[in-house]
């Protein structure tokens, strides 16, 4: 975990996240915090959680958001739903995610 992606979820990466260190040490950025959100298997919950996250972040009144995802597949639904909620609130958003070098799991001819 951490806010930067890591295929090896080591405690060293979590506690010494290079992206978080960079942001935290930048005098031009006021880091409000880090939110860790789990993912659900059910689409209704995915929408509910993204909406709640969007309202929570909106209440913080940030100048911008960095959202990251260090998994692939079904979790991208949560990722894009959350981004959509931030955009609805006119919050500038940057999304970072891991994409496999081999492309999609299923492709059309």
mmCIF file of the C-alpha atoms, coordinates in Angstrom:
data_MODEL
# 
_entry.id   MODEL 
# 
loop_
_atom_site.group_PDB 
_atom_site.id 
_atom_site.type_symbol 
_atom_site.label_atom_id 
_atom_site.label_alt_id 
_atom_site.label_comp_id 
_atom_site.label_asym_id 
_atom_site.label_entity_id 
_atom_site.label_seq_id 
_atom_site.pdbx_PDB_ins_code 
_atom_site.Cartn_x 
_atom_site.Cartn_y 
_atom_site.Cartn_z 
_atom_site.occupancy 
_atom_site.B_iso_or_equiv 
_atom_site.pdbx_formal_charge 
_atom_site.auth_seq_id 
_atom_site.auth_comp_id 
_atom_site.auth_asym_id 
_atom_site.auth_atom_id 
_atom_site.pdbx_PDB_model_num 
ATOM 1   C CA . UNK A 1 1   ? 0.000   0.000   0.000   1.00 0.00 ? 1   UNK A CA 1 
ATOM 2   C CA . UNK A 1 2   ? 1.169   3.567   0.408   1.00 0.00 ? 2   UNK A CA 1 
ATOM 3   C CA . UNK A 1 3   ? 0.177   6.221   -2.088  1.00 0.00 ? 3   UNK A CA 1 
ATOM 4   C CA . UNK A 1 4   ? 2.758   5.290   -4.666  1.00 0.00 ? 4   UNK A CA 1 
ATOM 5   C CA . UNK A 1 5   ? 2.439   1.940   -6.323  1.00 0.00 ? 5   UNK A CA 1 
ATOM 6   C CA . UNK A 1 6   ? 4.434   -1.059  -5.191  1.00 0.00 ? 6   UNK A CA 1 
ATOM 7   C CA . UNK A 1 7   ? 3.988   -4.605  -6.393  1.00 0.00 ? 7   UNK A CA 1 
ATOM 8   C CA . UNK A 1 8   ? 5.622   -5.772  -3.156  1.00 0.00 ? 8   UNK A CA 1 
ATOM 9   C CA . UNK A 1 9   ? 3.502   -4.439  -0.320  1.00 0.00 ? 9   UNK A CA 1 
ATOM 10  C CA . UNK A 1 10  ? 6.347   -4.300  2.176   1.00 0.00 ? 10  UNK A CA 1 
ATOM 11  C CA . UNK A 1 11  ? 6.185   -2.452  5.475   1.00 0.00 ? 11  UNK A CA 1 
ATOM 12  C CA . UNK A 1 12  ? 9.266   -0.489  4.367   1.00 0.00 ? 12  UNK A CA 1 
ATOM 13  C CA . UNK A 1 13  ? 7.330   0.851   1.378   1.00 0.00 ? 13  UNK A CA 1 
ATOM 14  C CA . UNK A 1 14  ? 4.284   1.675   3.497   1.00 0.00 ? 14  UNK A CA 1 
ATOM 15  C CA . UNK A 1 15  ? 6.235   3.646   6.091   1.00 0.00 ? 15  UNK A CA 1 
ATOM 16  C CA . UNK A 1 16  ? 8.734   5.183   3.659   1.00 0.00 ? 16  UNK A CA 1 
ATOM 17  C CA . UNK A 1 17  ? 6.536   5.796   0.671   1.00 0.00 ? 17  UNK A CA 1 
ATOM 18  C CA . UNK A 1 18  ? 8.687   7.797   -1.767  1.00 0.00 ? 18  UNK A CA 1 
ATOM 19  C CA . UNK A 1 19  ? 5.781   9.737   -3.298  1.00 0.00 ? 19  UNK A CA 1 
ATOM 20  C CA . UNK A 1 20  ? 4.325   10.627  0.085   1.00 0.00 ? 20  UNK A CA 1 
ATOM 21  C CA . UNK A 1 21  ? 7.763   11.783  1.300   1.00 0.00 ? 21  UNK A CA 1 
ATOM 22  C CA . UNK A 1 22  ? 8.118   13.964  -1.786  1.00 0.00 ? 22  UNK A CA 1 
ATOM 23  C CA . UNK A 1 23  ? 4.702   15.568  -1.300  1.00 0.00 ? 23  UNK A CA 1 
ATOM 24  C CA . UNK A 1 24  ? 5.110   15.993  2.451   1.00 0.00 ? 24  UNK A CA 1 
ATOM 25  C CA . UNK A 1 25  ? 8.484   17.733  2.059   1.00 0.00 ? 25  UNK A CA 1 
ATOM 26  C CA . UNK A 1 26  ? 7.295   20.129  -0.675  1.00 0.00 ? 26  UNK A CA 1 
ATOM 27  C CA . UNK A 1 27  ? 6.777   23.591  0.845   1.00 0.00 ? 27  UNK A CA 1 
ATOM 28  C CA . UNK A 1 28  ? 4.236   24.480  -1.872  1.00 0.00 ? 28  UNK A CA 1 
ATOM 29  C CA . UNK A 1 29  ? 1.908   21.610  -0.906  1.00 0.00 ? 29  UNK A CA 1 
ATOM 30  C CA . UNK A 1 30  ? -0.206  21.496  2.253   1.00 0.00 ? 30  UNK A CA 1 
ATOM 31  C CA . UNK A 1 31  ? -0.789  17.774  2.789   1.00 0.00 ? 31  UNK A CA 1 
ATOM 32  C CA . UNK A 1 32  ? -4.186  17.347  4.456   1.00 0.00 ? 32  UNK A CA 1 
ATOM 33  C CA . UNK A 1 33  ? -3.931  13.598  4.960   1.00 0.00 ? 33  UNK A CA 1 
ATOM 34  C CA . UNK A 1 34  ? -4.070  10.117  3.495   1.00 0.00 ? 34  UNK A CA 1 
ATOM 35  C CA . UNK A 1 35  ? -7.320  8.149   3.172   1.00 0.00 ? 35  UNK A CA 1 
ATOM 36  C CA . UNK A 1 36  ? -7.219  4.366   2.751   1.00 0.00 ? 36  UNK A CA 1 
ATOM 37  C CA . UNK A 1 37  ? -10.391 2.873   1.283   1.00 0.00 ? 37  UNK A CA 1 
ATOM 38  C CA . UNK A 1 38  ? -11.160 -0.783  0.756   1.00 0.00 ? 38  UNK A CA 1 
ATOM 39  C CA . UNK A 1 39  ? -13.025 -2.205  -2.202  1.00 0.00 ? 39  UNK A CA 1 
ATOM 40  C CA . UNK A 1 40  ? -16.270 -4.144  -2.288  1.00 0.00 ? 40  UNK A CA 1 
ATOM 41  C CA . UNK A 1 41  ? -17.302 -6.989  -4.557  1.00 0.00 ? 41  UNK A CA 1 
ATOM 42  C CA . UNK A 1 42  ? -20.774 -5.507  -5.054  1.00 0.00 ? 42  UNK A CA 1 
ATOM 43  C CA . UNK A 1 43  ? -21.358 -2.685  -7.541  1.00 0.00 ? 43  UNK A CA 1 
ATOM 44  C CA . UNK A 1 44  ? -23.943 -0.998  -5.310  1.00 0.00 ? 44  UNK A CA 1 
ATOM 45  C CA . UNK A 1 45  ? -21.368 -0.712  -2.525  1.00 0.00 ? 45  UNK A CA 1 
ATOM 46  C CA . UNK A 1 46  ? -18.728 0.511   -4.965  1.00 0.00 ? 46  UNK A CA 1 
ATOM 47  C CA . UNK A 1 47  ? -20.991 3.412   -5.909  1.00 0.00 ? 47  UNK A CA 1 
ATOM 48  C CA . UNK A 1 48  ? -21.960 4.080   -2.293  1.00 0.00 ? 48  UNK A CA 1 
ATOM 49  C CA . UNK A 1 49  ? -18.341 4.137   -1.089  1.00 0.00 ? 49  UNK A CA 1 
ATOM 50  C CA . UNK A 1 50  ? -17.204 6.397   -3.938  1.00 0.00 ? 50  UNK A CA 1 
ATOM 51  C CA . UNK A 1 51  ? -20.043 8.830   -3.226  1.00 0.00 ? 51  UNK A CA 1 
ATOM 52  C CA . UNK A 1 52  ? -19.228 8.930   0.499   1.00 0.00 ? 52  UNK A CA 1 
ATOM 53  C CA . UNK A 1 53  ? -15.531 9.387   -0.252  1.00 0.00 ? 53  UNK A CA 1 
ATOM 54  C CA . UNK A 1 54  ? -16.364 12.215  -2.650  1.00 0.00 ? 54  UNK A CA 1 
ATOM 55  C CA . UNK A 1 55  ? -18.449 14.055  -0.053  1.00 0.00 ? 55  UNK A CA 1 
ATOM 56  C CA . UNK A 1 56  ? -15.809 13.523  2.635   1.00 0.00 ? 56  UNK A CA 1 
ATOM 57  C CA . UNK A 1 57  ? -13.016 14.886  0.443   1.00 0.00 ? 57  UNK A CA 1 
ATOM 58  C CA . UNK A 1 58  ? -15.249 17.764  -0.674  1.00 0.00 ? 58  UNK A CA 1 
ATOM 59  C CA . UNK A 1 59  ? -15.790 18.713  2.986   1.00 0.00 ? 59  UNK A CA 1 
ATOM 60  C CA . UNK A 1 60  ? -12.014 19.070  3.427   1.00 0.00 ? 60  UNK A CA 1 
ATOM 61  C CA . UNK A 1 61  ? -12.000 21.712  0.655   1.00 0.00 ? 61  UNK A CA 1 
ATOM 62  C CA . UNK A 1 62  ? -8.697  20.608  -0.885  1.00 0.00 ? 62  UNK A CA 1 
ATOM 63  C CA . UNK A 1 63  ? -7.056  22.446  -3.766  1.00 0.00 ? 63  UNK A CA 1 
ATOM 64  C CA . UNK A 1 64  ? -6.517  19.065  -5.425  1.00 0.00 ? 64  UNK A CA 1 
ATOM 65  C CA . UNK A 1 65  ? -6.465  15.301  -4.905  1.00 0.00 ? 65  UNK A CA 1 
ATOM 66  C CA . UNK A 1 66  ? -4.016  12.548  -5.788  1.00 0.00 ? 66  UNK A CA 1 
ATOM 67  C CA . UNK A 1 67  ? -5.743  9.170   -5.947  1.00 0.00 ? 67  UNK A CA 1 
ATOM 68  C CA . UNK A 1 68  ? -3.759  5.971   -6.360  1.00 0.00 ? 68  UNK A CA 1 
ATOM 69  C CA . UNK A 1 69  ? -4.508  2.315   -6.901  1.00 0.00 ? 69  UNK A CA 1 
ATOM 70  C CA . UNK A 1 70  ? -1.996  -0.484  -6.584  1.00 0.00 ? 70  UNK A CA 1 
ATOM 71  C CA . UNK A 1 71  ? -4.190  -3.294  -7.882  1.00 0.00 ? 71  UNK A CA 1 
ATOM 72  C CA . UNK A 1 72  ? -5.625  -4.187  -11.243 1.00 0.00 ? 72  UNK A CA 1 
ATOM 73  C CA . UNK A 1 73  ? -8.987  -5.370  -12.434 1.00 0.00 ? 73  UNK A CA 1 
ATOM 74  C CA . UNK A 1 74  ? -12.277 -4.912  -10.619 1.00 0.00 ? 74  UNK A CA 1 
ATOM 75  C CA . UNK A 1 75  ? -10.753 -2.300  -8.259  1.00 0.00 ? 75  UNK A CA 1 
ATOM 76  C CA . UNK A 1 76  ? -10.520 0.110   -11.195 1.00 0.00 ? 76  UNK A CA 1 
ATOM 77  C CA . UNK A 1 77  ? -14.299 0.523   -10.912 1.00 0.00 ? 77  UNK A CA 1 
ATOM 78  C CA . UNK A 1 78  ? -13.814 1.986   -7.416  1.00 0.00 ? 78  UNK A CA 1 
ATOM 79  C CA . UNK A 1 79  ? -10.912 4.093   -8.689  1.00 0.00 ? 79  UNK A CA 1 
ATOM 80  C CA . UNK A 1 80  ? -12.856 5.652   -11.569 1.00 0.00 ? 80  UNK A CA 1 
ATOM 81  C CA . UNK A 1 81  ? -16.028 6.105   -9.475  1.00 0.00 ? 81  UNK A CA 1 
ATOM 82  C CA . UNK A 1 82  ? -14.029 8.045   -6.873  1.00 0.00 ? 82  UNK A CA 1 
ATOM 83  C CA . UNK A 1 83  ? -12.396 10.202  -9.552  1.00 0.00 ? 83  UNK A CA 1 
ATOM 84  C CA . UNK A 1 84  ? -15.851 10.939  -10.998 1.00 0.00 ? 84  UNK A CA 1 
ATOM 85  C CA . UNK A 1 85  ? -17.057 12.091  -7.561  1.00 0.00 ? 85  UNK A CA 1 
ATOM 86  C CA . UNK A 1 86  ? -14.065 14.429  -7.159  1.00 0.00 ? 86  UNK A CA 1 
ATOM 87  C CA . UNK A 1 87  ? -14.655 15.881  -10.626 1.00 0.00 ? 87  UNK A CA 1 
ATOM 88  C CA . UNK A 1 88  ? -18.355 16.483  -9.798  1.00 0.00 ? 88  UNK A CA 1 
ATOM 89  C CA . UNK A 1 89  ? -17.122 18.671  -6.929  1.00 0.00 ? 89  UNK A CA 1 
ATOM 90  C CA . UNK A 1 90  ? -14.725 20.553  -9.240  1.00 0.00 ? 90  UNK A CA 1 
ATOM 91  C CA . UNK A 1 91  ? -11.695 19.199  -7.374  1.00 0.00 ? 91  UNK A CA 1 
ATOM 92  C CA . UNK A 1 92  ? -8.621  18.913  -9.634  1.00 0.00 ? 92  UNK A CA 1 
ATOM 93  C CA . UNK A 1 93  ? -7.630  15.243  -9.535  1.00 0.00 ? 93  UNK A CA 1 
ATOM 94  C CA . UNK A 1 94  ? -4.604  13.210  -10.546 1.00 0.00 ? 94  UNK A CA 1 
ATOM 95  C CA . UNK A 1 95  ? -4.930  9.422   -10.712 1.00 0.00 ? 95  UNK A CA 1 
ATOM 96  C CA . UNK A 1 96  ? -2.004  6.998   -10.480 1.00 0.00 ? 96  UNK A CA 1 
ATOM 97  C CA . UNK A 1 97  ? -2.376  3.271   -11.040 1.00 0.00 ? 97  UNK A CA 1 
ATOM 98  C CA . UNK A 1 98  ? -0.388  0.218   -12.070 1.00 0.00 ? 98  UNK A CA 1 
ATOM 99  C CA . UNK A 1 99  ? -1.179  -1.202  -15.493 1.00 0.00 ? 99  UNK A CA 1 
ATOM 100 C CA . UNK A 1 100 ? 0.386   -4.446  -16.597 1.00 0.00 ? 100 UNK A CA 1 
ATOM 101 C CA . UNK A 1 101 ? 2.977   -4.309  -19.351 1.00 0.00 ? 101 UNK A CA 1 
ATOM 102 C CA . UNK A 1 102 ? 1.114   -7.023  -21.267 1.00 0.00 ? 102 UNK A CA 1 
ATOM 103 C CA . UNK A 1 103 ? -2.072  -4.992  -21.628 1.00 0.00 ? 103 UNK A CA 1 
ATOM 104 C CA . UNK A 1 104 ? -5.599  -6.106  -20.848 1.00 0.00 ? 104 UNK A CA 1 
ATOM 105 C CA . UNK A 1 105 ? -6.433  -9.604  -19.670 1.00 0.00 ? 105 UNK A CA 1 
ATOM 106 C CA . UNK A 1 106 ? -9.064  -10.052 -22.390 1.00 0.00 ? 106 UNK A CA 1 
ATOM 107 C CA . UNK A 1 107 ? -8.655  -8.532  -25.832 1.00 0.00 ? 107 UNK A CA 1 
ATOM 108 C CA . UNK A 1 108 ? -10.674 -8.595  -29.025 1.00 0.00 ? 108 UNK A CA 1 
ATOM 109 C CA . UNK A 1 109 ? -9.093  -9.771  -32.302 1.00 0.00 ? 109 UNK A CA 1 
# 
